[in-house]
Amino acid sequence: MPASLPFRDRRHAGAALAGVLGPRLAGRVLALGEVVVLGLARGGVPVAAAVATQLGATLDVLVVRKLGVPGHRELALGAVASGDVVVRNEDVLSRLVDPERVLAGVLAAERAVLHERERTYRAGRPPVSLEGRSVVVVDDGLATGATMRAGVLAVRRQGAGAVVAAAPVGSDSAVDLVALEADDVVCAAVPERFGAVSTFYRDFDQTSDDEVIDALGRPG
């Protein structure tokens, strides 16, 4: 395990990620326009805030919800993101009886949560325009890659000029999956053995809505 792991907390992880991102962005992305850093709510926002501060980039939030199997939420049917982008996990869906009915029920519930969180975090303000801009989508870790993939697709739909997916730590398989959609995937660490994202942090307490609002610097 690299000496930088485990990270103290999400802010520390964001600083480490920014150190890796800076040279990569300078080499290929900054020429495409002003950079926008989007934190995946909720846990990705404190990481993204540290990245945006260190890089001098614009910060905003992107809401993505995992679609967990009822009774087994650790298993992801897929994910849904702002702009109603839905990513399906066909491997998990194929194991269910009546998968389309299950997916529809979970999707309806998670869409409601997504819309409520967007209203809370934005406090009436519109999202930052991504049209033609270079966008870095940040999460606190890439385990399966489904959530990040949904985020990247949502950003593409909003007209971004280039999309970089970034996380402090990720699995080989997740990096490969996300690379199918993003222009680049950047992780500060890709450990040989990967379990839960939480194992790579000393402090991995759940990020609250108030913490997201504070990181964004907006009234709640």
Buried (B, 14 or more C-beta within 10 A) or exposed (E): EEEBBBBEBBBBBBBBBBEBBBEBBEEEBBEBBEBBBBBBBBBBBBBBBBBBBBBEBBBBBBBBBBBBBEEEEEBBBBBBBBBEBBBBBEEBBEEBEEBEEBBEEBBEBBBEEBEEBBEBBBEEEEBBEBEEBBBBBBBBBBBBBBBBBBBBBBBBBBEBBBBBBBBBBBBEEBBEBBBEBBBBBBBBBBBEEBEEBBBBBEEBEEBEBEBBBBBBEBEE
